[in-house]
Amino acid sequence: MDTASVDIRGEVRRLRLEIADAMTALSPDLWDVPSWCSEWRVRDVLGHLVQTAEATQLSMFGQIIRNGVRPDRALGRMAKTLGERPVPELVDRLRRAADGRFHVVGLPSELGLGDLLVHTADALRPAGIMPDPPVADVLTVLDTYQKWGRRLFHAVPHRDVCLAATDANWRQGTGPEVRGKAIDLLLLVANRRQVVDRLHGAGVAQLAL
């Protein structure tokens, strides 16, 4: 599958609009349920996506400085702060900022696409909605997450196994095989342990859980 032709900026915009529509369609009681992102509610995930869509290099730097120069902590606090805003307001802001192009200088642009793919699953899968993003988008991010995963997620649950996509000609790693849809493999690499029951193969028993 040709991933070189993926329009990352275009897909980021499309996915922002797509999750805005999905959040609007959710029953309001689901906005407050725990997401797959540790300690975040579904509405906090939406807050994070709004924050990154609206951010500039200057505003993000300022937020990190104000939150103790620890990016993970800063992002968490910002997500929860924005998550307290009314969800319809957040949805409207995400739509209006869908063309936002903030990225961390020095990091590959694929990470921004990955942030959307992973957090869309974080927010919608607990509500029983299974997003089905284009496989080419997922493979583009998978190749990047394989290189950056430990630094981004502080864990490598897929070490010592071979990951093999069942919906594309993609496989990486050595060892017993773990098979699944590309999006589920991406979520595993992103340290979402909730996805393990959707994976198959001898390597599942050896995942670093």
Backbone hydrogen bonds, N-H to C=O, Kabsch-Sander energy under -0.5 kcal/mol:
donor,donor_aa,acceptor,acceptor_aa,energy
3,T,1,M,-0.9
6,V,3,T,-1.6
8,I,6,V,-1.2
11,E,7,D,-2.7
12,V,8,I,-2.5
13,R,9,R,-2.2
14,R,10,G,-2.3
15,L,11,E,-2.8
16,R,12,V,-2.2
17,L,13,R,-2.0
18,E,14,R,-2.1
19,I,15,L,-2.6
20,A,16,R,-1.9
21,D,17,L,-2.0
22,A,18,E,-2.1
23,M,19,I,-2.7
24,T,20,A,-1.8
25,A,21,D,-1.7
26,L,22,A,-0.9
30,L,27,S,-2.6
31,W,28,P,-1.2
33,V,30,L,-1.0
35,S,40,W,-2.9
36,W,122,D,-1.6
38,S,36,W,-0.6
40,W,37,C,-2.5
42,V,33,V,-2.0
43,R,31,W,-2.2
45,V,41,R,-1.8
46,L,42,V,-1.8
47,G,43,R,-2.0
48,H,44,D,-2.4
49,L,45,V,-2.2
50,V,46,L,-2.2
51,Q,47,G,-2.5
52,T,48,H,-2.4
53,A,49,L,-1.7
54,E,50,V,-2.4
55,A,51,Q,-1.2
60,M,56,T,-2.5
61,F,57,Q,-2.1
62,G,58,L,-2.3
63,Q,59,S,-2.1
64,I,60,M,-2.3
65,I,61,F,-2.3
66,R,62,G,-2.3
67,N,63,Q,-1.2
68,G,65,I,-1.3
69,V,64,I,-2.5
74,A,70,R,-2.8
75,L,71,P,-2.9
76,G,72,D,-2.2
77,R,73,R,-2.5
78,M,74,A,-2.5
79,A,75,L,-2.5
80,K,76,G,-2.2
81,T,77,R,-2.3
82,L,78,M,-2.6
83,G,79,A,-2.2
84,E,80,K,-0.6
84,E,81,T,-1.0
85,R,82,L,-2.1
90,L,86,P,-2.0
91,V,87,V,-2.8
92,D,88,P,-2.1
93,R,89,E,-2.4
94,L,90,L,-2.6
95,R,91,V,-2.2
96,R,92,D,-2.2
97,A,93,R,-1.8
98,A,95,R,-1.1
100,G,97,A,-2.6
105,V,103,H,-0.5
107,L,104,V,-2.2
111,L,108,P,-1.6
112,G,109,S,-1.2
113,L,109,S,-1.1
114,G,110,E,-2.5
115,D,111,L,-2.3
116,L,112,G,-1.4
117,L,113,L,-2.3
118,V,114,G,-2.9
119,H,115,D,-2.2
120,T,116,L,-2.2
121,A,117,L,-1.4
122,D,118,V,-2.4
123,A,119,H,-2.1
124,L,120,T,-2.4
125,R,121,A,-2.2
127,A,124,L,-0.9
128,G,125,R,-2.1
129,I,124,L,-2.3
138,V,134,P,-1.8
139,L,135,V,-2.8
140,T,136,A,-2.0
141,V,137,D,-1.8
142,L,138,V,-2.9
143,D,139,L,-2.2
144,T,140,T,-1.0
145,Y,141,V,-3.3
146,Q,142,L,-2.2
147,K,143,D,-0.6
147,K,144,T,-0.9
148,W,144,T,-1.8
149,G,145,Y,-2.5
152,L,148,W,-2.1
153,F,149,G,-3.2
154,H,150,R,-1.8
159,R,156,V,-1.7
161,V,158,H,-1.2
162,C,176,P,-2.7
163,L,161,V,-0.6
163,L,172,Q,-2.9
164,A,178,V,-2.6
165,A,170,W,-2.7
166,T,180,G,-1.7
170,W,168,A,-1.7
172,Q,163,L,-2.2
178,V,162,C,-3.2
179,R,200,H,-3.6
180,G,164,A,-1.7
185,L,181,K,-2.1
186,L,182,A,-2.5
187,L,183,I,-2.0
188,L,184,D,-1.9
189,V,185,L,-2.5
190,A,186,L,-1.9
191,N,188,L,-2.2
192,R,187,L,-2.7
193,R,191,N,-1.1
195,V,192,R,-1.6
196,V,193,R,-1.7
198,R,195,V,-2.2
199,L,196,V,-2.0
200,H,179,R,-2.5
203,G,177,E,-2.7
204,V,201,G,-1.6
205,A,202,A,-0.6
206,Q,203,G,-1.4
207,L,204,V,-1.4
208,A,157,P,-2.2
209,L,207,L,-1.9
